[in-house]
Amino acid sequence: MSASLGLATRQRAPACPGQSVDAIDTPALVLDLDRFERNLSRLHERANTLGVRVRSHAKAHKCVEIARRQIAAGAVGLCVQKLAEAEVFVAAGFKDVLLTNQIASIAKAQRLAALTEHARIGVCVDAPEHIELLARAMAGRPTTLEVLIEIDVGMGRCGVHTVEAALELARMIADRDGLSLRGLQAYHGKAQHLRLPAQRRDAIGKAADIAASMQRELEAQGHSSLEITGAGTGTWLLEARSGVYTEIQPGSYVLMDADYGANEGAPDEPAFEQALAVRCALISRHGRTLVLDGGLKSFAVDSGLPVPEITGWRCVGVSDEHALVEVPADTVLPPLGSLVSMVPGHCDPTVNLHEWIVAYRGETVEAVWPVDARGAVF
């Protein structure tokens, strides 16, 4: 497509398969395939042993190729956080997608309903208005939209707080054509980044108790075979072992970031490796401060500044297109053009800043994958 015609074009890729990693243009989002594959197998093999299903959260990577590899590793389907993400992955052929969020407009409800003609689709609700919108959108369709009641297990964001509220929603879902009650969404996002294992264990123990109590009350009223889904990269093993959760929703485990890296791991918990980085180039020096060519448009800083992979180096500031990195006094200053890998503080929004993921193995670029759902926030 021609830019001169006013049509959208995808930015050219920063690398080509077969190139040396040193030839990757910068700044670029890069993925170490060996680490990625070890992360993938560690989680899926352990989850399989524990008998819990994995529904990988695609909001972390927004990439069709990564999602395909998660399904191949054993994931039963995908989670997404935005309707536009669901549309991207269903269009790519994925047949089981859960929107772990609420729909609050009839236009979005109709878009979601249309997806049920192509895949098994689930969505979360926590208010009667959500159900009314979904029922309107599903009216007259031969398909079914599966609904999960979100419960607040400590996140303090979405979700019902009382059994009475959950029972009301369950009754409404049962009474509406085109809708069916799949179960409960019980995600504790704040627990993912509690630094100490005991803190995470306590938080998820309370979350599991709330979910189990809600499940018992709903089943007592005739709502049986309810799925309980939730969990994330920071706590997935706790939910998997709880005996309450039937499904877990980790996303960042295949990529990782500096914030997750700050968590203290439990002794029996599989350790995930840092697989994702932003490769930058040294373009200037200011004394012992290196100036790199990646800034706020290359990595998100909501969870802190990016962390150089070289021990002892420290990022001290970022602007739109630059990062400033201080190096120790005894460091021989590298020449201009040298490459520096920076670990983002938060992988999810960092990925959304890039159009491509450069996947490499050793010293060679193996593949370049589009971030297919980049910008899919509506």
Phi, psi and omega in degrees: 000146186262130176295333181293339178271001179081014180268151181292142176229150176273135177302142181299151181289148182279358181200170176230146176305139181096342179289160170288149178298335179290345181266358179296129177289155186233155355283144183221145175276122185236150183227122177281110187294325179297315179293317178304312182292325176293318177300316181301310183290325181298315181288311186292324178293318180291317179299320179297319178298323182276352177075028178247141180282150176249126172241095188293138182272113184279354178296338181290318187247335177055027190237122181300318183295319177295318179299319178300321179291326176293319176297316179298330179281349177127358178297139181280342181177194183239153162256149169224161181252346182229147180300319180297328174296316178303317180298320179297312185285325175295319178299332179276359174107003179285136192252003182212101187229131178247122174273105184275054184202175182257149175252128187231020175218150181292328178297315178292321179300321179291321176297317179296316180301322180298330181292336181294346177280353184236343185201164169286122186237134174238157180208155181261150175223154170215014180210150178303326181299325178299316183293319179298318178296315181295320179296320177299316183291330182272352184304128177083356180273146179279356185260176180235138173257125182270135188240136174244133176277119178278133177243143179277108181255016177134354181287326181072034182232260177267163173119147177283160183246346186233155176298321181301317179295318179295319179295321178298315180294320180297319178296318179297316181298317181296332183273351185258129174295144177086354180241147172220149181271114178276319183163217187238137171263120186226072185257129178248087184294323182296330182292339184298332187243016169290129193287325187263141179305321181294324178294316180293320180297318179295315182296317181285330174300317178292320179297317180296322178297317179297314181297317180296321179296315178299317180299315180299316182294319179293317179295327178296336179263013174097004179265094190258172176054045183276132174279143172238118186233151182165207177081162179211186185298328183282339187226004191309323182292328179292313177296321181296329181269354190291335187079002181251312183283134176263347187207144178238154189234047180291148179232312187284349187304330181278344183250301184072164180205177185293328180292313176296326179295340179280347177291140173277123182282151173281153184302326184260014184262128177302134180269129176268144182265151177287108184258336185258142175206165170252117180276121181241165178243145175283118183246347179196167177226145176229091188065236179263016177256125179271140178252117181258162186267016176239135180222220184298338178274002181241335176212142178284147182237016180296336178249025178111166180292154176297157185244120177299142180288344180277121181301133178095341176276148186218128175283129183244357179178152175223149170231191186309312188235012183222150168234139179254126184236122176272138179242152181301157185298331183270008181277132173286121184296128181288157180287158175301143184093350178298149183261138180228126177269132182242127178274122181291150175293324184222116187289319188304301181290337176295314178302320183294348178275350188242150177268342186223148169245120179268111182264124183231159176226120185066240182252014186233137174288123182262326182202159173231116186251135174289146171274085194300324183259021177302134179076002179279076186246008185246000000 
